[in-house]
Every structure is written in C-alpha cells, then in structure tokens.
Amino acid sequence: MRNNAQQRLTDTSYWTNLNTFLDKGSKILFFHGVSDPWFSAWDTWDYWLRASETNGEAWDKASRFYMVPGMAHCSGGNAFDQFDLLGAVVDWVEQGKAPEGVTASRRDGSASRPLCPFPGYARYTGGDATKASSFTCTQPDVEEKP
C-alpha cells in the first residue's frame, strides 16, 4: 500500500513517538471497556505497548492503562463504570503521586472496586465484597520469556 499524507493521519502506528509530550513532564491515563462492542480493548492495549516500546522508561513513568471489566463503549454494561481518572491524573501531575488503584463504582452505587493499572487486577483480600477496600491491586506473576 502506498503511504500518503492522508493515510498517515489515520494510521496510529506513526503516533507512538510522544517524546515532546513526555519531555514536558506530561502524564496520560488510558482506559478501555473490555466489553466495548465497537473497538477492541486489545487494540488500545496494543497501541499502549507500541508507545511503551517507542518511548521506553519515560512512558512507564508517565502513563497507566486501565481495562474496565464489563464496560461497554465509554460507559454502561455490567460494569464498575463510575470513576475519576481526571482527579487521578491531576494528583499525579500536581503531587507526583502516580495512580495505582482508582476506585470505581457501579452506576447504582451498590458496589465498588479498584481499577488497577493493567495488567494488574483487583484481588479480593477479605471483608465486604461490595467495597473497594476489600480488594488490592495485584500484578500477575509473569515469567520471563527465553
């Protein structure tokens, strides 16, 4: 396929070098509903990984990715889809506190869970299973590839 200027605007493979953004100390949070019927959360994760590969350690220090189990496109579904990532990124920029678990609630307020930076997940540690405080963000055991 011939590469042209218009194609370059829509092909996100060119958009992974964010050094100008990162050199300013900027921060970015990504989230994607796992049950999104229009766009795959794995495509967004793929972009995040490619950006990580392009930008290296600077990306790891400036970005987090949150998969939202059960969430459809932007909200809805059987999900904990009520959360404040803007407050989390503001705290990160202003206080230097990188977000880990961000509390997410069901729309009806019946339960809450922490959203954890992917590939981390909320692991039940005991107590009231409807409360985020009964969970901790846990990173999966990942074996090194040979």
VOBA-1610 file (N, C-alpha, C; in pm, whole numbers, padded with zeros to 5 digits, always signed):
BEGIN
Met+00084-00118+00000Met+00000+00000+00000Met+00089+00124+00000Arg+00053+00218-00083Arg+00129+00342-00091Arg+00096+00431+00029Asn+00198+00484+00091Asn+00178+00571+00206Asn+00164+00715+00158Asn+00059+00783+00202Asn+00042+00923+00167Asn+00007+01003+00292Ala+00000+01133+00279Ala-00022+01221+00395Ala-00156+01193+00462Gln-00261+01169+00384Gln-00391+01143+00442Gln-00391+01011+00521Gln-00330+00908+00466Gln-00322+00781+00536Gln-00244+00796+00666Arg-00140+00878+00662Arg-00058+00898+00783Arg-00139+00959+00896Leu-00240+01039+00863Leu-00325+01099+00966Leu-00412+00997+01037Thr-00445+00888+00970Thr-00535+00789+01029Thr-00464+00663+01077Asp-00338+00649+01045Asp-00264+00528+01082Asp-00187+00554+01212Thr-00240+00503+01323Thr-00183+00534+01454Thr-00045+00474+01477Ser+00002+00389+01388Ser+00136+00334+01408Ser+00242+00443+01403Tyr+00210+00556+01342Tyr+00304+00668+01338Tyr+00299+00755+01463Trp+00200+00738+01544Trp+00175+00828+01655Trp+00231+00780+01788Thr+00323+00688+01789Thr+00371+00634+01915Thr+00489+00711+01974Asn+00556+00793+01896Asn+00668+00872+01948Asn+00611+00998+02013Leu+00603+00994+02144Leu+00545+01106+02220Leu+00650+01177+02303Asn+00774+01182+02252Asn+00883+01240+02331Asn+00861+01387+02362Thr+00802+01465+02272Thr+00775+01606+02301Thr+00679+01618+02418Phe+00575+01538+02419Phe+00477+01534+02527Phe+00544+01491+02658Leu+00621+01384+02651Leu+00683+01328+02770Leu+00795+01416+02825Asp+00869+01484+02737Asp+00978+01571+02781Asp+00929+01688+02865Lys+00803+01721+02856Lys+00745+01831+02935Lys+00696+01784+03071Gly+00715+01655+03100Gly+00668+01600+03227Gly+00520+01567+03227Ser+00462+01559+03110Ser+00319+01531+03099Ser+00287+01388+03140Lys+00163+01366+03176Lys+00113+01236+03217Lys-00010+01202+03135Ile-00035+01073+03116Ile-00152+01031+03040Ile-00207+00900+03095Leu-00339+00896+03110Leu-00407+00775+03154Leu-00498+00726+03042Phe-00493+00597+03016Phe-00579+00533+02918Phe-00677+00445+02993Phe-00799+00434+02939Phe-00892+00332+02987Phe-00972+00281+02870His-01017+00158+02883His-01098+00099+02776His-01189-00007+02837Gly-01315-00004+02799Gly-01410-00104+02843Gly-01385-00237+02772Val-01372-00342+02849Val-01343-00474+02793Val-01460-00525+02709Ser-01581-00480+02737Ser-01698-00524+02661Ser-01743-00423+02556Asp-01652-00337+02513Asp-01681-00238+02410Asp-01716-00310+02280Pro-01839-00291+02227Pro-01878-00363+02106Pro-01822-00301+01977Trp-01765-00181+01984Trp-01716-00113+01864Trp-01566-00126+01845Phe-01492-00108+01952Phe-01346-00110+01943Phe-01291-00209+02045Ser-01194-00285+02006Ser-01136-00384+02094Ser-01042-00318+02195Ala-01059-00356+02320Ala-00967-00309+02423Ala-00825-00355+02393Trp-00812-00469+02324Trp-00679-00520+02291Trp-00608-00432+02187Asp-00684-00364+02102Asp-00623-00271+02007Asp-00565-00151+02081Thr-00638-00102+02179Thr-00587+00010+02259Thr-00465-00034+02339Trp-00470-00154+02395Trp-00355-00209+02468Trp-00236-00223+02375Asp-00260-00268+02251Asp-00152-00280+02153Asp-00087-00144+02128Tyr-00168-00040+02112Tyr-00112+00095+02093Tyr-00028+00133+02215Trp-00080+00108+02336Trp-00010+00144+02459Trp+00126+00074+02463Leu+00130-00055+02427Leu+00256-00130+02426Leu+00353-00077+02321Arg+00302-00041+02203Arg+00389+00015+02100Arg+00445+00150+02144Ala+00363+00231+02210Ala+00411+00358+02263Ala+00516+00335+02371Ser+00496+00232+02452Ser+00594+00197+02555Ser+00727+00158+02490Glu+00719+00078+02386Glu+00840+00034+02316Glu+00913+00153+02253Thr+00838+00245+02196Thr+00898+00362+02131Thr+00960+00458+02232Asn+00893+00480+02344Asn+00933+00583+02439Asn+01010+00532+02560Gly+01014+00402+02580Gly+01093+00342+02687Gly+01051+00382+02827Glu+01150+00400+02912Glu+01126+00428+03054Glu+01042+00553+03076Ala+01056+00653+02990Ala+00978+00776+03004Ala+00828+00745+03000Trp+00790+00649+02914Trp+00649+00610+02903Trp+00602+00541+03031Asp+00685+00453+03083Asp+00649+00382+03205Asp+00630+00477+03323Lys+00703+00586+03323Lys+00693+00685+03431Lys+00577+00783+03410Ala+00518+00785+03290Ala+00419+00888+03259Ala+00282+00835+03219Ser+00265+00705+03210Ser+00139+00652+03158Ser+00091+00530+03235Arg-00039+00517+03242Arg-00104+00399+03300Arg-00220+00362+03209Phe-00254+00232+03208Phe-00363+00182+03126Phe-00458+00104+03215Tyr-00587+00133+03206Tyr-00688+00067+03288Tyr-00789-00004+03198Met-00801-00135+03214Met-00907-00212+03150Met-01025-00210+03247Val-01143-00181+03195Val-01261-00175+03280Val-01349-00298+03248Pro-01345-00399+03335Pro-01422-00522+03310Pro-01571-00494+03294Gly-01629-00552+03191Gly-01773-00542+03169Gly-01822-00412+03110Met-01737-00310+03099Met-01782-00180+03049Met-01793-00182+02897Ala-01903-00124+02847Ala-01924-00112+02704Ala-01846+00011+02653His-01893+00072+02548His-01823+00185+02486His-01839+00311+02572Cys-01736+00347+02644Cys-01729+00466+02731Cys-01804+00454+02863Ser-01907+00373+02870Ser-01980+00350+02995Ser-02081+00239+02971Gly-02154+00206+03076Gly-02260+00107+03062Gly-02210-00035+03069Gly-02301-00126+03051Gly-02270-00267+03063Gly-02277-00310+03209Asn-02239-00433+03236Asn-02236-00485+03372Asn-02100-00450+03431Ala-02085-00324+03468Ala-01951-00274+03497Ala-01945-00179+03616Phe-01825-00159+03662Phe-01792-00055+03758Phe-01743+00063+03672Asp-01838+00138+03617Asp-01804+00237+03515Asp-01809+00381+03564Gln-01815+00400+03694Gln-01815+00534+03752Gln-01682+00554+03826Phe-01594+00635+03767Phe-01461+00656+03826Phe-01407+00791+03784Asp-01306+00839+03856Asp-01250+00971+03833Asp-01102+00960+03795Leu-01074+00941+03667Leu-00935+00938+03623Leu-00878+01079+03607Leu-00964+01178+03588Leu-00914+01316+03581Leu-00852+01355+03714Gly-00920+01327+03824Gly-00863+01357+03956Gly-00733+01283+03978Ala-00726+01158+03930Ala-00603+01079+03945Ala-00487+01140+03868Val-00512+01187+03747Val-00402+01246+03669Val-00365+01384+03724Val-00460+01458+03776Val-00429+01587+03839Val-00340+01565+03962Asp-00375+01467+04045Asp-00291+01435+04162Asp-00151+01393+04119Trp-00142+01319+04011Trp-00013+01273+03961Trp+00073+01391+03918Val+00013+01483+03843Val+00087+01600+03794Val+00122+01695+03908Glu+00026+01724+03994Glu+00046+01826+04097Glu+00117+01776+04222Gln+00100+01647+04255Gln+00158+01595+04378Gln+00263+01488+04353Gly+00284+01450+04228Gly+00383+01348+04195Gly+00343+01208+04241Lys+00214+01188+04265Lys+00164+01060+04316Lys+00102+00981+04200Ala+00178+00883+04148Ala+00129+00801+04037Ala+00009+00719+04083Pro-00097+00715+04002Pro-00215+00639+04043Pro-00193+00490+04037Glu-00244+00421+04132Glu-00247+00275+04132Glu-00394+00237+04120Gly-00455+00193+04229Gly-00596+00159+04225Gly-00681+00285+04227Val-00769+00297+04131Val-00864+00408+04124Val-01001+00348+04155Thr-01069+00401+04254Thr-01198+00344+04294Thr-01303+00366+04186Ala-01369+00257+04149Ala-01476+00259+04051Ala-01601+00199+04114Ser-01716+00257+04083Ser-01843+00210+04140Ser-01939+00172+04030Arg-02036+00090+04069Arg-02148+00063+03978Arg-02234+00189+03971Arg-02302+00206+03862Arg-02385+00324+03842Arg-02488+00342+03953Asp-02542+00232+04005Asp-02643+00241+04111Asp-02582+00254+04251Gly-02449+00255+04259Gly-02381+00271+04388Gly-02380+00147+04475Ser-02422+00033+04422Ser-02434-00088+04503Ser-02301-00153+04539Ala-02196-00122+04466Ala-02066-00185+04493Ala-01955-00102+04430Ser-01834-00122+04481Ser-01716-00054+04426Ser-01599-00151+04421Arg-01504-00120+04333Arg-01382-00200+04316Arg-01270-00104+04277Pro-01148-00142+04303Pro-01040-00062+04246Pro-01018-00102+04099Leu-00999-00001+04014Leu-00947-00027+03880Leu-00796-00025+03898Cys-00730-00123+03844Cys-00585-00137+03862Cys-00514-00117+03729Pro-00395-00056+03732Pro-00320-00043+03607Pro-00297-00181+03546Phe-00335-00196+03420Phe-00322-00323+03350Phe-00174-00355+03332Pro-00131-00477+03350Pro-00210-00600+03361Pro-00250-00636+03503Gly-00239-00542+03594Gly-00283-00568+03731Gly-00433-00591+03738Tyr-00478-00646+03849Tyr-00619-00676+03866Tyr-00655-00661+04014Ala-00785-00642+04039Ala-00835-00630+04176Ala-00849-00771+04235Arg-00774-00796+04342Arg-00778-00927+04408Arg-00847-00911+04543Tyr-00946-00995+04567Tyr-01021-00992+04693Tyr-00929-01034+04807Thr-00926-00953+04914Thr-00840-00983+05029Thr-00920-01013+05155Gly-01051-00993+05150Gly-01135-01022+05265Gly-01222-00904+05303Gly-01332-00934+05369Gly-01423-00828+05410Gly-01545-00821+05321Asp-01610-00707+05321Asp-01732-00684+05245Asp-01700-00680+05096Ala-01748-00778+05022Ala-01716-00790+04879Ala-01777-00680+04794Thr-01861-00595+04853Thr-01917-00483+04777Thr-01834-00356+04793Lys-01726-00362+04868Lys-01644-00243+04896Lys-01505-00254+04833Ala-01460-00148+04772Ala-01328-00145+04710Ala-01217-00173+04811Ser-01240-00137+04936Ser-01138-00157+05039Ser-01112-00305+05069Ser-01197-00394+05019Ser-01178-00538+05039Ser-01094-00601+04928Phe-01038-00517+04842Phe-00958-00562+04728Phe-00825-00489+04726Thr-00727-00550+04667Thr-00598-00484+04647Thr-00554-00505+04503Cys-00485-00407+04448Cys-00433-00421+04313Cys-00313-00516+04317Thr-00317-00616+04234Thr-00215-00720+04230Thr-00163-00734+04089Gln-00034-00745+04075Gln+00026-00770+03944Gln+00037-00921+03925Pro+00003-00968+03805Pro+00013-01112+03781Pro+00159-01157+03780Asp+00180-01283+03814Asp+00314-01339+03802Asp+00341-01361+03654Val+00443-01296+03604Val+00476-01307+03463Val+00615-01367+03453Glu+00622-01481+03387Glu+00752-01544+03370Glu+00827-01478+03254Glu+00956-01467+03271Glu+01039-01412+03166Glu+01039-01503+03044Lys+01031-01444+02928Lys+01039-01523+02805Lys+01185-01550+02773Pro+01215-01671+02722Pro+01355-01702+02690Pro+01407-01618+02575
//
